[in-house]
Every structure is written in structure tokens, then in C-alpha cells.
């Protein structure tokens, strides 16, 4: 086993919960985004096919790096080894969203005139 860390990232996207595994994750130069690189998927030699993981693989096929808004992140864990990534429906409203705008530019009025 390598000493390279693996991260489990859970985030909310368009009514679904994504659970992905990656080797690199860090704050992006794009304001308010997290960069996720080197996504890790399960072994291709498995006989049992998980439709949820296959949907996730198809979603990120050909993606070298993805940018996820910080307010969509539910949890980030450093884990000993990768698990099975998946996409699942957000069944309850226990996920609260941060306000849409994190800052207000100087030239933009805060109240309608």
C-alpha cells in the first residue's frame, strides 16, 4: 500500500449526493471552489457491477480535474483506502445551503432602488 493519502469527498449536486474518492484535493484559485484531481474508482476486474458506481464513472469519464463549489461540500475525509463511489438521491432536507452570494461587490447596491 502506498503512503499517498486518499480522500472521500461527499458533495451535493442538482438534487443528488455524490460520493467520490480522489488522491488530490485543495482550495482552488477560483474563488469559492474546491479542486478535486486524480479521481479513484473501483477495480475494473470485479464481477459484480454496481449501477451507482457505473453512473459515477460515466459522469466523470475523461475528467482530469473537477471544481466543486465550497457550499456544496458536505464532508471531506482522509481514508486508509478507497471505497465504492456512488451517486444517490438526496432524500431528506437535512442538507442546508449557504447563502448564494458570499460577498457583495462595491458597485452593486444591496437594496433595490
Buried (B, 14 or more C-beta within 10 A) or exposed (E): EEEEEBBBBBBBEEEBBBBBBBBBBEEBEEEBBBBBEBBBBBEEEEEEEBEEBBBBBEBBEEEEEBEBBBBBBBEBEEEEEBBEBBBEEBEEEEEEEEEEEEEEEEEEEEEEE
